[in-house]
Amino acid sequence: MSMPARPLVSVVIPTFNRAAMLREALESVFHQTVKSFEVIVVDDGSTDDTSRVVKSFAHGIVYLRQENQGVAAARNSGIKAAKGRYIAFLDSDDLWLPHKLERQIDYLRAHPDVGLLYARMWSYRTETPQERRLDPHVVARTFADLVNGPNAITTSTVMMRRECVQVVGLFNPALRGTEDHEFWLRVARRFSIAFLDEPLAEYRRHGKSINGDPIGLYDAYRRLYEIIWREYRRELRDPRAAERQLAKFEYLCGTTALKRGDRRRALKLIRTALARDAALGQQFVKKDTPWHVKVWLPIKPYAALTVSALQTLGRN
């Protein structure tokens, strides 16, 4: 099957060293019940057999290769090359169910006021696919839902109109791990978003997933909450809750910096976090936290502040 000259949908697939999973992802695209689409694979500097996998498909896939810059930059490259009226995203470790494109095309045609449409997806670990769950548990239908809650929109279920990108711009490459949430916020602020209450994709959790590196996400979440606090503060239902979240991730970034020997950055971040939330340690207390840990957690940030300050002074 050759790609149509003027596709209805542009399928953007960023990938990095996931040759085996990419093959399955591409197969799930070519098994769609509608065929008016183009496939754009953006290879973000892979060193495995990614190019060979792409070339093994006799479908005229648009293959773009770039130096490793992260998933946001890869998606942006795909968006820039897209020709379709609609843009759909698929991460290379995810899969689409066969009717995914058909269901979303039909919906967007019937609802011209909607700019972005997403759906539920099955989520499971690759080693235990039988133990799957249905995501998301929280649904966002408005900008207010998104800015005041968690990121309910899973990228591989999204289909949006080209106009969304033309109006709000591209993904922010500086936000590695939260670039999708920040992008949805910009879209939802300018366009209506909608949710299909049915699974249209599968999310395969594995060791190389970005969520497998929580430390790497701390800074991304800190940057995200800085943007929310700076850009959307007036639209928050509970500004104090958002500021506490920002403080939490500033603190986590600070303790990570301290462990890595970056004492000055640690001191700055931990001090800023405690200035935002003097009771910061309470955020880490859970119902099942042992009593002796509950006693320690409220003072732990102050201990970290003291250690970072003393170590910084010791280096001067």
Backbone torsions as a table, in degrees:
resi	resn	phi	psi	omega
1	MET	NA	124.3	176.9
2	SER	-89.8	155.2	-179.4
3	MET	-74.6	139.2	178.8
4	PRO	-65.4	149.5	-178.7
5	ALA	-63.8	-40.2	177.8
6	ARG	-123.6	83.6	-175.8
7	PRO	-68.3	150.5	174.8
8	LEU	-75.4	-37.9	-177.0
9	VAL	-125.7	136.8	170.2
10	SER	-103.9	120.2	179.3
11	VAL	-96.8	115.8	-176.9
12	VAL	-104.5	119.8	-177.9
13	ILE	-123.0	101.5	173.1
14	PRO	-80.5	146.0	-179.4
15	THR	-151.9	151.2	176.3
16	PHE	-150.2	109.7	176.4
17	ASN	52.9	47.9	176.8
18	ARG	-132.5	46.8	-172.5
19	ALA	-54.5	-47.3	-176.9
20	ALA	-64.8	-44.3	-179.2
21	MET	-71.9	-32.0	178.5
22	LEU	-61.8	-40.6	179.3
23	ARG	-57.2	-45.7	-179.7
24	GLU	-67.1	-37.6	177.8
25	ALA	-62.7	-45.5	179.1
26	LEU	-63.6	-40.0	177.6
27	GLU	-60.3	-37.8	179.2
28	SER	-67.1	-27.9	176.3
29	VAL	-73.2	-46.8	-176.4
30	PHE	-74.8	-6.2	173.5
31	HIS	-95.5	10.2	179.1
32	GLN	-66.4	151.3	-178.1
33	THR	-77.2	-13.2	172.5
34	VAL	-115.8	151.4	-172.1
35	LYS	-120.3	0.3	-177.6
36	SER	-84.6	71.7	-179.8
37	PHE	-147.7	159.4	169.8
38	GLU	-115.8	151.5	179.3
39	VAL	-115.5	124.8	179.1
40	ILE	-117.7	110.5	176.4
41	VAL	-98.5	123.2	178.4
42	VAL	-108.2	109.1	-179.4
43	ASP	-85.9	110.4	-174.8
44	ASP	-88.7	54.8	175.6
45	GLY	80.5	32.9	-178.9
46	SER	-63.6	150.9	176.7
47	THR	-117.1	10.1	179.3
48	ASP	-103.0	-150.7	-176.4
49	ASP	-91.8	26.7	-177.0
50	THR	-55.7	-49.3	-177.2
51	SER	-62.5	-37.7	179.0
52	ARG	-65.7	-39.3	177.7
53	VAL	-61.4	-46.7	-179.2
54	VAL	-61.4	-44.8	-177.6
55	LYS	-68.6	-18.3	-180.0
56	SER	-74.5	-12.7	178.1
57	PHE	-92.2	125.7	-179.7
58	ALA	-89.6	55.5	-174.6
59	HIS	-125.1	5.4	179.6
60	GLY	66.5	41.8	179.6
61	ILE	-65.3	137.8	172.6
62	VAL	-79.3	115.3	-176.0
63	TYR	-112.4	116.6	179.3
64	LEU	-114.6	131.2	177.9
65	ARG	-118.4	137.6	179.5
66	GLN	-142.2	164.8	173.0
67	GLU	-65.1	151.2	-176.6
68	ASN	-61.4	118.0	-178.3
69	GLN	-132.0	-3.2	-178.7
70	GLY	102.9	162.5	-172.5
71	VAL	-66.5	-34.0	-179.6
72	ALA	-63.8	-46.2	178.6
73	ALA	-63.9	-36.7	178.5
74	ALA	-65.8	-44.4	176.7
75	ARG	-60.5	-41.2	-179.8
76	ASN	-61.3	-40.1	177.9
77	SER	-62.4	-40.4	178.0
78	GLY	-66.3	-40.6	178.8
79	ILE	-62.3	-42.9	-179.3
80	LYS	-62.5	-30.0	-179.0
81	ALA	-88.6	-8.9	-173.2
82	ALA	-69.8	142.1	178.7
83	LYS	-114.5	-10.4	-172.7
84	GLY	-74.9	159.8	174.0
85	ARG	-68.9	-35.6	177.8
86	TYR	-115.3	151.8	176.5
87	ILE	-121.0	128.9	178.2
88	ALA	-123.1	140.9	-178.3
89	PHE	-108.2	143.0	173.4
90	LEU	-141.2	117.0	173.9
91	ASP	-72.6	145.5	-170.5
92	SER	-69.9	-10.2	174.6
93	ASP	-101.6	9.6	177.4
94	ASP	-110.3	171.2	179.3
95	LEU	-133.8	152.4	172.4
96	TRP	-104.2	145.0	168.8
97	LEU	-77.5	152.9	-168.6
98	PRO	-57.8	-29.0	-175.5
99	HIS	-99.1	13.3	-174.8
100	LYS	-57.3	-55.9	-177.5
101	LEU	-64.4	-41.6	-178.2
102	GLU	-60.2	-46.9	-178.7
103	ARG	-62.3	-40.2	-176.1
104	GLN	-77.8	-36.4	175.4
105	ILE	-60.9	-46.6	179.8
106	ASP	-59.0	-41.7	-178.2
107	TYR	-66.7	-47.2	-177.7
108	LEU	-66.4	-33.0	175.3
109	ARG	-66.8	-36.3	-179.1
110	ALA	-81.4	-15.4	-177.8
111	HIS	-131.0	77.2	-176.6
112	PRO	-64.7	-13.9	179.2
113	ASP	-80.9	-14.8	-176.8
114	VAL	-87.1	129.0	179.3
115	GLY	-93.5	-35.0	-176.8
116	LEU	-135.5	134.9	-178.6
117	LEU	-127.4	134.9	175.6
118	TYR	-136.8	176.4	-173.1
119	ALA	-148.1	-177.6	173.5
120	ARG	-80.4	165.6	174.6
121	MET	-149.2	150.7	173.4
122	TRP	-76.5	141.5	179.5
123	SER	-128.3	131.1	179.5
124	TYR	-158.9	159.7	174.6
125	ARG	-82.4	143.2	-176.3
126	THR	-60.4	-30.6	-179.0
127	GLU	-81.3	-17.2	179.2
128	THR	-135.7	65.8	-177.2
129	PRO	-63.9	-20.6	-179.8
130	GLN	-72.7	-18.3	180.0
131	GLU	-97.7	67.3	-175.9
132	ARG	-100.9	158.0	178.6
133	ARG	-132.9	165.2	-178.2
134	LEU	-104.4	123.6	178.7
135	ASP	-115.0	158.1	-5.1
136	PRO	-85.7	161.8	176.9
137	HIS	-85.0	-24.7	177.3
138	VAL	-114.4	133.7	-176.6
139	VAL	-108.6	136.5	176.0
140	ALA	-113.7	123.9	178.9
141	ARG	-116.4	-6.0	-178.8
142	THR	-140.7	167.8	174.3
143	PHE	-59.8	-40.3	-179.4
144	ALA	-60.4	-39.5	177.5
145	ASP	-62.0	-42.1	-176.2
146	LEU	-71.7	-41.4	-174.9
147	VAL	-77.4	-22.2	-179.0
148	ASN	-103.1	-0.7	-177.2
149	GLY	-136.4	-170.2	179.0
150	PRO	-74.6	170.7	177.0
151	ASN	-75.9	101.4	-177.4
152	ALA	-87.7	-9.1	-173.5
153	ILE	-96.0	116.0	177.3
154	THR	-91.0	126.9	-169.0
155	THR	-56.7	-40.0	-175.4
156	SER	-73.7	-3.5	174.7
157	THR	-103.0	-0.7	-172.3
158	VAL	-83.7	137.0	162.1
159	MET	-131.2	132.0	-178.8
160	MET	-136.6	159.5	176.9
161	ARG	-75.7	147.7	178.4
162	ARG	-55.4	-32.9	-177.6
163	GLU	-58.9	-28.2	-179.8
164	CYS	-58.5	-47.1	-179.7
165	VAL	-68.8	-37.4	-180.0
166	GLN	-62.7	-30.1	-177.6
167	VAL	-89.9	-46.7	-171.7
168	VAL	-100.0	-10.6	-179.5
169	GLY	91.8	-163.7	-172.5
170	LEU	-101.7	-179.3	175.5
171	PHE	-68.1	150.8	179.1
172	ASN	-89.1	108.4	-176.8
173	PRO	-64.4	-17.7	-178.7
174	ALA	-74.4	-16.0	-177.5
175	LEU	-101.4	85.9	-177.0
176	ARG	-86.1	98.4	-179.5
177	GLY	120.7	-22.5	178.2
178	THR	-126.7	9.9	-178.4
179	GLU	-61.0	-30.3	-179.7
180	ASP	-69.7	-46.2	-179.7
181	HIS	-59.0	-45.6	-179.4
182	GLU	-64.1	-37.1	178.4
183	PHE	-67.9	-43.7	178.6
184	TRP	-60.7	-36.4	178.3
185	LEU	-60.4	-45.1	179.0
186	ARG	-63.9	-40.5	179.3
187	VAL	-66.6	-47.9	-176.1
188	ALA	-65.7	-24.5	178.2
189	ARG	-72.0	-24.4	-176.2
190	ARG	-111.7	-20.2	-176.2
191	PHE	-131.9	158.7	171.9
192	SER	-75.4	142.3	174.4
193	ILE	-117.4	154.0	-178.3
194	ALA	-139.5	160.8	-174.4
195	PHE	-130.5	128.7	173.1
196	LEU	-96.1	119.0	-174.7
197	ASP	-84.0	61.1	176.3
198	GLU	-156.4	148.1	179.5
199	PRO	-74.7	129.3	179.2
200	LEU	-123.6	-0.5	-178.3
201	ALA	-151.5	171.8	177.2
202	GLU	-130.5	130.9	178.4
203	TYR	-104.4	116.5	-178.0
204	ARG	-99.7	106.3	-180.0
205	ARG	-79.6	135.2	-177.3
206	HIS	-151.6	175.4	-173.8
207	GLY	-62.3	-26.7	-177.3
208	LYS	-95.8	5.7	175.9
209	SER	-64.1	148.6	179.7
210	ILE	-62.4	-30.1	178.8
211	ASN	-68.2	-11.9	175.8
212	GLY	-78.8	-2.8	-180.0
213	ASP	-123.8	73.9	-175.9
214	PRO	-60.8	-33.4	179.5
215	ILE	-61.7	-38.3	178.7
216	GLY	-66.8	-18.8	-179.4
217	LEU	-87.2	-19.4	-176.5
218	TYR	-55.4	-49.6	-177.0
219	ASP	-67.5	-35.8	178.6
220	ALA	-63.7	-41.9	178.0
221	TYR	-69.5	-36.4	176.1
222	ARG	-59.7	-45.8	179.4
223	ARG	-64.2	-40.0	179.5
224	LEU	-61.5	-48.5	-178.5
225	TYR	-69.4	-26.0	172.2
226	GLU	-63.4	-42.4	178.8
227	ILE	-65.6	-46.2	179.4
228	ILE	-59.4	-44.4	-178.8
229	TRP	-65.8	-37.9	-176.8
230	ARG	-79.4	-43.2	-171.4
231	GLU	-93.3	-31.4	-168.4
232	TYR	-123.5	16.4	-173.6
233	ARG	-55.1	-40.5	-177.4
234	ARG	-68.0	-18.0	-177.3
235	GLU	-101.2	7.8	178.4
236	LEU	-84.9	135.6	176.7
237	ARG	-69.0	-35.4	-179.3
238	ASP	-135.6	82.9	-178.5
239	PRO	-55.6	-33.6	-178.8
240	ARG	-63.9	-37.2	179.4
241	ALA	-64.6	-40.5	178.7
242	ALA	-66.1	-39.0	179.5
243	GLU	-66.5	-35.3	177.8
244	ARG	-67.3	-36.9	176.1
245	GLN	-64.4	-41.9	176.9
246	LEU	-60.3	-43.9	179.2
247	ALA	-61.2	-40.7	-179.2
248	LYS	-60.8	-44.7	-177.6
249	PHE	-77.0	-27.2	171.5
250	GLU	-63.4	-42.0	179.2
251	TYR	-65.0	-45.3	179.8
252	LEU	-62.9	-39.2	175.1
253	CYS	-64.9	-37.9	179.5
254	GLY	-65.1	-45.0	179.7
255	THR	-67.4	-34.1	175.5
256	THR	-64.2	-43.6	178.0
257	ALA	-61.7	-37.7	179.7
258	LEU	-63.9	-42.8	179.2
259	LYS	-64.7	-29.8	-178.7
260	ARG	-89.5	1.2	176.0
261	GLY	89.6	4.2	179.1
262	ASP	-89.3	78.6	-169.5
263	ARG	-68.6	-39.2	-178.4
264	ARG	-64.5	-44.4	178.5
265	ARG	-65.7	-39.6	178.5
266	ALA	-59.8	-47.2	-179.4
267	LEU	-60.2	-45.5	-178.7
268	LYS	-62.7	-46.1	-176.6
269	LEU	-69.2	-44.6	-178.3
270	ILE	-67.1	-40.1	178.4
271	ARG	-63.7	-42.9	178.2
272	THR	-63.8	-41.5	-179.4
273	ALA	-61.9	-44.4	-179.3
274	LEU	-70.4	-29.1	175.4
275	ALA	-66.6	-33.4	178.1
276	ARG	-76.3	-37.4	-174.6
277	ASP	-144.8	97.4	-177.7
278	ALA	-64.8	-26.1	179.2
279	ALA	-99.0	33.3	-174.5
280	LEU	-52.0	-42.4	-176.6
281	GLY	-58.9	-27.4	-179.9
282	GLN	-63.8	-24.0	-179.4
283	GLN	-63.8	-22.6	-176.2
284	PHE	-96.7	1.5	178.5
285	VAL	-85.5	122.8	178.5
286	LYS	-109.8	167.8	-179.4
287	LYS	-60.1	-36.2	-176.7
288	ASP	-95.7	11.8	178.1
289	THR	-68.3	128.8	178.1
290	PRO	-56.3	149.2	-172.9
291	TRP	-60.7	-38.8	-177.5
292	HIS	-69.3	-27.4	175.7
293	VAL	-75.6	-36.9	177.7
294	LYS	-59.4	-33.7	178.6
295	VAL	-69.5	-36.9	-175.0
296	TRP	-80.0	-38.4	-172.3
297	LEU	-57.1	-42.8	-179.1
298	PRO	-61.3	-27.9	-178.6
299	ILE	-99.6	-7.5	-176.8
300	LYS	-58.6	-43.3	178.3
301	PRO	-60.7	-35.2	179.2
302	TYR	-70.8	-33.4	175.5
303	ALA	-65.7	-41.7	178.2
304	ALA	-64.0	-39.1	177.7
305	LEU	-62.2	-43.9	-179.9
306	THR	-63.1	-44.8	-179.7
307	VAL	-62.1	-46.5	-178.7
308	SER	-64.9	-37.5	179.0
309	ALA	-66.2	-45.9	-179.3
310	LEU	-64.6	-40.9	179.9
311	GLN	-68.1	-35.7	177.5
312	THR	-66.0	-43.9	178.6
313	LEU	-64.6	-35.5	-178.8
314	GLY	-66.2	-23.4	-179.5
315	ARG	-86.1	-15.9	-177.6
316	ASN	-82.4	NA	NA
